[in-house]
Every structure is written in C-alpha cells, then in structure tokens.
Amino acid sequence: MSYPAFPAQGLFVGSCVVEAGCKTVVGARLKCSGMFWTVRGANAILASQCCRLSDRFEYYRADRALATILFT
C-alpha cells in the first residue's frame, strides 16, 4: 500500500473505524451475558446484523430465500 498517496487523495488509511465497527457488530450482538453460539449460528447472526446495520437487509433476505430453494 502506498500510504502517503491515499491521504493525498482524501482516502482514509487508519483502522480505528473498522475496529469500532467490529466492536459494535460483534460485541453488541454476540457477547451478551449468557449467550453461547455455534460457529454456524454466529455467522448467520453476524451476516444478518451487518446487513441490517448497513441498510441492506433486503439482500440478506433474498440470499437466504435463494439458499433455502437451492439447498433443501
């Protein structure tokens, strides 16, 4: 990565925003008291949470509907 070139173009190169997003999505949804998750269940919850928080939940629902048709 050419770090000096990106800020010159107005692009962000830090990781704080990504780390805060991960803390919000993962921590707020999966790390509550008394919760236990399988890997499959955690992946499903995180996918739906990311779609919901990014206002793209309709894509998640469409993908789930297609997966249901293809894999049942």
Short mmCIF file of the C-alpha atoms (twelve columns), coordinates in Angstrom:
data_MODEL
# 
_entry.id   MODEL 
# 
loop_
_atom_site.group_PDB 
_atom_site.id 
_atom_site.type_symbol 
_atom_site.label_atom_id 
_atom_site.label_alt_id 
_atom_site.label_comp_id 
_atom_site.label_asym_id 
_atom_site.label_seq_id 
_atom_site.Cartn_x 
_atom_site.Cartn_y 
_atom_site.Cartn_z 
_atom_site.pdbx_PDB_model_num 
ATOM 1  C CA . MET A 1  0.000   0.000   0.000  1 
ATOM 2  C CA . SER A 2  1.218   3.458   -0.786 1 
ATOM 3  C CA . TYR A 3  0.260   5.144   2.477  1 
ATOM 4  C CA . PRO A 4  1.305   8.712   1.508  1 
ATOM 5  C CA . ALA A 5  -0.698  8.546   -1.749 1 
ATOM 6  C CA . PHE A 6  -4.045  7.649   -0.166 1 
ATOM 7  C CA . PRO A 7  -4.401  10.622  2.229  1 
ATOM 8  C CA . ALA A 8  -3.305  12.890  -0.621 1 
ATOM 9  C CA . GLN A 9  -6.381  11.605  -2.498 1 
ATOM 10 C CA . GLY A 10 -8.592  12.178  0.532  1 
ATOM 11 C CA . LEU A 11 -8.799  8.475   1.413  1 
ATOM 12 C CA . PHE A 12 -8.679  7.151   4.979  1 
ATOM 13 C CA . VAL A 13 -5.865  4.728   5.931  1 
ATOM 14 C CA . GLY A 14 -6.476  4.151   9.646  1 
ATOM 15 C CA . SER A 15 -8.080  1.073   11.196 1 
ATOM 16 C CA . CYS A 16 -9.969  2.748   14.062 1 
ATOM 17 C CA . VAL A 17 -13.251 2.958   12.156 1 
ATOM 18 C CA . VAL A 18 -13.093 -0.730  11.219 1 
ATOM 19 C CA . GLU A 19 -12.207 -1.766  14.767 1 
ATOM 20 C CA . ALA A 20 -15.076 0.283   16.193 1 
ATOM 21 C CA . GLY A 21 -17.455 -1.282  13.670 1 
ATOM 22 C CA . CYS A 22 -16.353 -4.774  14.646 1 
ATOM 23 C CA . LYS A 23 -16.814 -3.959  18.313 1 
ATOM 24 C CA . THR A 24 -20.307 -2.649  17.634 1 
ATOM 25 C CA . VAL A 25 -21.443 -5.529  15.433 1 
ATOM 26 C CA . VAL A 26 -19.771 -8.443  17.198 1 
ATOM 27 C CA . GLY A 27 -19.690 -7.199  20.757 1 
ATOM 28 C CA . ALA A 28 -23.202 -5.828  20.881 1 
ATOM 29 C CA . ARG A 29 -24.791 -8.907  19.315 1 
ATOM 30 C CA . LEU A 30 -22.686 -11.930 20.266 1 
ATOM 31 C CA . LYS A 31 -21.033 -11.131 23.573 1 
ATOM 32 C CA . CYS A 32 -24.002 -10.524 25.827 1 
ATOM 33 C CA . SER A 33 -24.225 -12.262 29.170 1 
ATOM 34 C CA . GLY A 34 -25.200 -15.922 28.979 1 
ATOM 35 C CA . MET A 35 -25.023 -16.233 25.197 1 
ATOM 36 C CA . PHE A 36 -23.459 -19.280 23.573 1 
ATOM 37 C CA . TRP A 37 -23.124 -19.683 19.801 1 
ATOM 38 C CA . THR A 38 -22.163 -22.359 17.345 1 
ATOM 39 C CA . VAL A 39 -19.941 -21.151 14.508 1 
ATOM 40 C CA . ARG A 40 -22.818 -21.564 12.054 1 
ATOM 41 C CA . GLY A 41 -25.228 -19.663 14.287 1 
ATOM 42 C CA . ALA A 42 -22.760 -16.845 14.959 1 
ATOM 43 C CA . ASN A 43 -22.049 -16.465 11.243 1 
ATOM 44 C CA . ALA A 44 -25.763 -16.275 10.469 1 
ATOM 45 C CA . ILE A 45 -26.414 -13.685 13.181 1 
ATOM 46 C CA . LEU A 46 -23.430 -11.569 12.118 1 
ATOM 47 C CA . ALA A 47 -24.486 -11.661 8.464  1 
ATOM 48 C CA . SER A 48 -27.994 -10.503 9.315  1 
ATOM 49 C CA . GLN A 49 -26.693 -7.854  11.736 1 
ATOM 50 C CA . CYS A 50 -24.253 -6.433  9.157  1 
ATOM 51 C CA . CYS A 51 -26.993 -6.272  6.527  1 
ATOM 52 C CA . ARG A 52 -29.379 -4.604  8.953  1 
ATOM 53 C CA . LEU A 53 -26.855 -2.010  10.106 1 
ATOM 54 C CA . SER A 54 -25.834 -1.167  6.532  1 
ATOM 55 C CA . ASP A 55 -29.467 -0.842  5.354  1 
ATOM 56 C CA . ARG A 56 -29.066 -3.840  3.049  1 
ATOM 57 C CA . PHE A 57 -31.332 -6.292  4.837  1 
ATOM 58 C CA . GLU A 58 -33.333 -6.960  1.662  1 
ATOM 59 C CA . TYR A 59 -30.181 -8.519  0.153  1 
ATOM 60 C CA . TYR A 60 -29.783 -10.826 3.146  1 
ATOM 61 C CA . ARG A 61 -33.397 -11.953 2.874  1 
ATOM 62 C CA . ALA A 62 -33.050 -12.565 -0.881 1 
ATOM 63 C CA . ASP A 63 -29.856 -14.599 -0.358 1 
ATOM 64 C CA . ARG A 64 -31.482 -16.656 2.407  1 
ATOM 65 C CA . ALA A 65 -34.520 -17.350 0.235  1 
ATOM 66 C CA . LEU A 66 -32.292 -18.485 -2.637 1 
ATOM 67 C CA . ALA A 67 -30.223 -20.693 -0.316 1 
ATOM 68 C CA . THR A 68 -33.401 -22.284 1.008  1 
ATOM 69 C CA . ILE A 69 -34.517 -23.113 -2.514 1 
ATOM 70 C CA . LEU A 70 -31.117 -24.437 -3.621 1 
ATOM 71 C CA . PHE A 71 -30.164 -26.461 -0.563 1 
ATOM 72 C CA . THR A 72 -33.422 -28.046 0.577  1 
# 
